[in-house]
Amino acid sequence: MGSLTPEEAKAMAEHGVTPPANWLTLSYKDVQTSVLDTPSGKIGVVFFPLLKNPKAQPSEDMIQKIDKEVAKLRPSVSLVAGVSPWGVESETYYQDKAKTLPDVLLGSGAGVGFSAKPSAKEHVLWMHSYNKGKAVYSADVLQWPTGKGFKWVPETNFTTQAIILDDTYKADPEMDTIFEGVPDLNDKHAK
């Protein structure tokens, strides 16, 4: 599963590249959801809308829409994960304002990258990707969340690690093929 901004989807389409079937294009106003079936249980995924101004905070209405989708998924899945393109500052603001938080928050956008850590009084496992693609952060959930009082505790119910993508890691040929000829929209020097 993957997600694209509308601009990335457009660039891929203009270059004749079709994203994999299970990728979705994010919206600037709609919250989108998906459910993943895993051998250990179902994971509900809530894709946050993009912010029109990446430096603005999410609106109260947007936070309420996310709350509603998290609450709707929670009874039918073992874990709810939020996927945010908002950046560290807006993700912090969101966690302070939301009434129904996901169990895991996978963040991206502006700000530093960090491995999974307990947040929001240890009720959210928050991880934020490094926005230059130089590292991969992983989290292994050792125990599903078990209700309102559940707290994330390192080495007890989750482990995490940062994998720095240096020259010892070779490019994945399948991914290279998918993105062949598509310019990097964030590369100011790309032609």
C-alpha positions as a Python dict, from the first residue, in 0.01 Angstrom:
ca = {
    (1, 'M'): (0, 0, 0),
    (2, 'G'): (121, 348, -81),
    (3, 'S'): (-6, 700, -126),
    (4, 'L'): (64, 984, -366),
    (5, 'T'): (-8, 1353, -365),
    (6, 'P'): (-226, 1470, -654),
    (7, 'E'): (83, 1636, -800),
    (8, 'E'): (280, 1310, -786),
    (9, 'A'): (-10, 1118, -942),
    (10, 'K'): (-29, 1377, -1222),
    (11, 'A'): (346, 1361, -1289),
    (12, 'M'): (331, 981, -1306),
    (13, 'A'): (30, 990, -1543),
    (14, 'E'): (204, 1246, -1767),
    (15, 'H'): (497, 1004, -1797),
    (16, 'G'): (279, 700, -1863),
    (17, 'V'): (347, 543, -1524),
    (18, 'T'): (63, 359, -1352),
    (19, 'P'): (103, 328, -976),
    (20, 'P'): (41, -14, -820),
    (21, 'A'): (-327, -99, -777),
    (22, 'N'): (-327, -64, -399),
    (23, 'W'): (-189, 293, -401),
    (24, 'L'): (-424, 585, -351),
    (25, 'T'): (-407, 953, -428),
    (26, 'L'): (-446, 1174, -122),
    (27, 'S'): (-707, 1449, -113),
    (28, 'Y'): (-693, 1809, 5),
    (29, 'K'): (-1027, 1774, 185),
    (30, 'D'): (-1133, 1410, 227),
    (31, 'V'): (-1014, 1160, 486),
    (32, 'Q'): (-962, 819, 322),
    (33, 'T'): (-952, 479, 489),
    (34, 'S'): (-848, 125, 410),
    (35, 'V'): (-836, -203, 601),
    (36, 'L'): (-538, -436, 573),
    (37, 'D'): (-579, -804, 653),
    (38, 'T'): (-268, -942, 822),
    (39, 'P'): (-204, -1288, 968),
    (40, 'S'): (-223, -1134, 1317),
    (41, 'G'): (-538, -927, 1266),
    (42, 'K'): (-689, -637, 1075),
    (43, 'I'): (-529, -293, 1063),
    (44, 'G'): (-744, 9, 986),
    (45, 'V'): (-555, 284, 805),
    (46, 'V'): (-671, 646, 808),
    (47, 'F'): (-509, 868, 544),
    (48, 'F'): (-509, 1231, 655),
    (49, 'P'): (-597, 1494, 394),
    (50, 'L'): (-321, 1715, 260),
    (51, 'L'): (-299, 2071, 391),
    (52, 'K'): (-335, 2337, 120),
    (53, 'N'): (-79, 2542, 311),
    (54, 'P'): (181, 2301, 452),
    (55, 'K'): (274, 2556, 720),
    (56, 'A'): (-85, 2590, 849),
    (57, 'Q'): (-236, 2385, 1128),
    (58, 'P'): (-517, 2141, 1044),
    (59, 'S'): (-864, 2288, 1092),
    (60, 'E'): (-1097, 2177, 1370),
    (61, 'D'): (-1328, 2037, 1101),
    (62, 'M'): (-1046, 1828, 953),
    (63, 'I'): (-952, 1692, 1296),
    (64, 'Q'): (-1317, 1602, 1364),
    (65, 'K'): (-1340, 1417, 1031),
    (66, 'I'): (-1031, 1213, 1126),
    (67, 'D'): (-1175, 1147, 1475),
    (68, 'K'): (-1492, 1014, 1313),
    (69, 'E'): (-1304, 774, 1081),
    (70, 'V'): (-1076, 648, 1361),
    (71, 'A'): (-1383, 582, 1580),
    (72, 'K'): (-1565, 409, 1293),
    (73, 'L'): (-1273, 172, 1225),
    (74, 'R'): (-1175, 91, 1583),
    (75, 'P'): (-1444, -173, 1666),
    (76, 'S'): (-1367, -385, 1359),
    (77, 'V'): (-984, -386, 1363),
    (78, 'S'): (-700, -479, 1597),
    (79, 'L'): (-510, -155, 1541),
    (80, 'V'): (-581, 185, 1382),
    (81, 'A'): (-293, 362, 1207),
    (82, 'G'): (-305, 723, 1095),
    (83, 'V'): (-94, 827, 796),
    (84, 'S'): (-10, 1197, 796),
    (85, 'P'): (171, 1417, 541),
    (86, 'W'): (148, 1721, 775),
    (87, 'G'): (492, 1745, 933),
    (88, 'V'): (599, 1725, 1296),
    (89, 'E'): (454, 2058, 1410),
    (90, 'S'): (105, 1992, 1272),
    (91, 'E'): (110, 1629, 1390),
    (92, 'T'): (191, 1753, 1742),
    (93, 'Y'): (-96, 2003, 1720),
    (94, 'Y'): (-328, 1727, 1596),
    (95, 'Q'): (-242, 1497, 1888),
    (96, 'D'): (-314, 1780, 2132),
    (97, 'K'): (-655, 1859, 1975),
    (98, 'A'): (-798, 1523, 1858),
    (99, 'K'): (-1051, 1341, 2072),
    (100, 'T'): (-1011, 996, 1912),
    (101, 'L'): (-648, 927, 1830),
    (102, 'P'): (-518, 634, 1623),
    (103, 'D'): (-304, 373, 1796),
    (104, 'V'): (-13, 444, 1560),
    (105, 'L'): (69, 769, 1380),
    (106, 'L'): (295, 740, 1076),
    (107, 'G'): (403, 1092, 997),
    (108, 'S'): (584, 1256, 708),
    (109, 'G'): (650, 1604, 578),
    (110, 'A'): (845, 1888, 736),
    (111, 'G'): (1051, 1821, 1047),
    (112, 'V'): (1303, 1574, 1176),
    (113, 'G'): (1267, 1202, 1126),
    (114, 'F'): (1253, 971, 1426),
    (115, 'S'): (1192, 609, 1514),
    (116, 'A'): (869, 508, 1684),
    (117, 'K'): (813, 662, 2025),
    (118, 'P'): (520, 677, 2266),
    (119, 'S'): (328, 1005, 2240),
    (120, 'A'): (-2, 1156, 2362),
    (121, 'K'): (47, 1020, 2715),
    (122, 'E'): (187, 694, 2569),
    (123, 'H'): (-141, 610, 2391),
    (124, 'V'): (-7, 678, 2039),
    (125, 'L'): (299, 516, 1886),
    (126, 'W'): (435, 802, 1670),
    (127, 'M'): (698, 767, 1401),
    (128, 'H'): (799, 1038, 1152),
    (129, 'S'): (990, 965, 832),
    (130, 'Y'): (1296, 1163, 733),
    (131, 'N'): (1175, 1373, 440),
    (132, 'K'): (1485, 1331, 225),
    (133, 'G'): (1448, 952, 188),
    (134, 'K'): (1780, 877, 356),
    (135, 'A'): (1644, 644, 623),
    (136, 'V'): (1372, 389, 683),
    (137, 'Y'): (1217, 361, 1025),
    (138, 'S'): (1051, 40, 1131),
    (139, 'A'): (831, -53, 1424),
    (140, 'D'): (740, -405, 1525),
    (141, 'V'): (417, -424, 1724),
    (142, 'L'): (459, -705, 1977),
    (143, 'Q'): (111, -667, 2131),
    (144, 'W'): (-208, -519, 1988),
    (145, 'P'): (-357, -227, 2182),
    (146, 'T'): (-604, -355, 2441),
    (147, 'G'): (-842, -69, 2516),
    (148, 'K'): (-847, 279, 2665),
    (149, 'G'): (-579, 223, 2930),
    (150, 'F'): (-328, 74, 2686),
    (151, 'K'): (12, 243, 2676),
    (152, 'W'): (304, 188, 2441),
    (153, 'V'): (615, 67, 2623),
    (154, 'P'): (945, 19, 2433),
    (155, 'E'): (1072, -341, 2429),
    (156, 'T'): (748, -457, 2594),
    (157, 'N'): (479, -410, 2329),
    (158, 'F'): (686, -259, 2045),
    (159, 'T'): (1040, -234, 1912),
    (160, 'T'): (1175, 16, 1664),
    (161, 'Q'): (1485, 83, 1459),
    (162, 'A'): (1626, 331, 1211),
    (163, 'I'): (1794, 195, 898),
    (164, 'I'): (2019, 453, 733),
    (165, 'L'): (2008, 414, 354),
    (166, 'D'): (2372, 448, 265),
    (167, 'D'): (2569, 298, -24),
    (168, 'T'): (2544, -53, 124),
    (169, 'Y'): (2176, -64, 18),
    (170, 'K'): (2107, -127, -347),
    (171, 'A'): (1806, 18, -524),
    (172, 'D'): (1504, -208, -568),
    (173, 'P'): (1477, -275, -945),
    (174, 'E'): (1097, -309, -926),
    (175, 'M'): (1063, 35, -763),
    (176, 'D'): (1312, 183, -1009),
    (177, 'T'): (1095, 52, -1293),
    (178, 'I'): (779, 205, -1145),
    (179, 'F'): (936, 550, -1122),
    (180, 'E'): (1152, 537, -1434),
    (181, 'G'): (1134, 869, -1616),
    (182, 'V'): (920, 1041, -1353),
    (183, 'P'): (1084, 1360, -1226),
    (184, 'D'): (1129, 1410, -852),
    (185, 'L'): (889, 1694, -774),
    (186, 'N'): (1097, 1790, -470),
    (187, 'D'): (1427, 1806, -659),
    (188, 'K'): (1480, 2172, -750),
    (189, 'H'): (1756, 2071, -993),
    (190, 'A'): (1557, 1804, -1182),
    (191, 'K'): (1497, 1885, -1546),
}
